[in-house]
C-alpha cells in the first residue's frame, strides 16, 4: 500500500504524516510513505489546499487533518 502526504512540510502536513503512520500501525497495514512537496504534483491530484492524504492513488482528504480513526477506516477499506 502506498500512502502519500501532500504538502510543503508545514506543521499540519507533519502532523498528518504522524497520524497516517500511527493509523497504518493500528490497522496492521504495511505501507510505504511518500512526501509530495512539488506544487505541480499536488495540483495534479486536484488539491487546492494542503495538507492532503492519498492512499493507493486515491485522494482521501485535503485541507484538513482527519481523525486517526478515519484514516484507519480508509486503510482497512483499501
N, C-alpha and C positions, 0 to 999 in steps of 0.2 A: 504494500500500500504506500502511496506517495502523498505526503501532506506538504502543502506549500503555504508559507506565511508571506503575504503580500504587503509591503510597506517599506518605508525608508529607514526604519530602525528606531522609531520613536518609542517612548515608554509603553504605549498601548500595544505596539507591534511586538515588543519584547515580552510583554505580559501574555499576549495571545500565543506566542511560541511556548511559554512555560505551561499554559493551560492545555495546549494541544499535546505536549509531551506527557503531562500527567494523565490526560484522558486516554492516550494510547496505552499507557501502562495499566491504567484501571480497566480498560476494555480488553486487555490481553492481546493487543494488536501489534504486530511487527510493522514498523513504518520507517520510511526514510523521510527526512525533513529537509526542505529546501527553502531558503530565503530568497524572495524575488524583490529586488530593490529598484530595478530599472523601470521608469515610468511607462515606457512604451510596452513593456511586457505586462505591467499591471493593467494598463488600459485595454490590452488585448483580451483580458478576461471580463471586460465590461465593468470594471471597478472605477468609480469616480472618487470614492472616499475610502481611505485605509484606516485601520488595518482590515485585511480580508483573509479568509481562510478557504483554501481549495483542497479538496480531498479527491484523489484519483481524477484530476482534471475537471471536477465539478465544483463550481463556486457555491459555497455553503452560506457564507455571510460576508458582509462588508460594512464598514463604517461603525461597527460596534464590537464590543467584547461579549461573545456569547458565554453563557454559563458552562462550566465544565461538564455538567450533566447533558447539555445539548450536544457538545462535541462527542461525548461517549456514545450517545444515541446515533449520531451521524456515522461514527466509525463502525458501530455494530451493524448498521443498516447497509454499509457499503459492500 
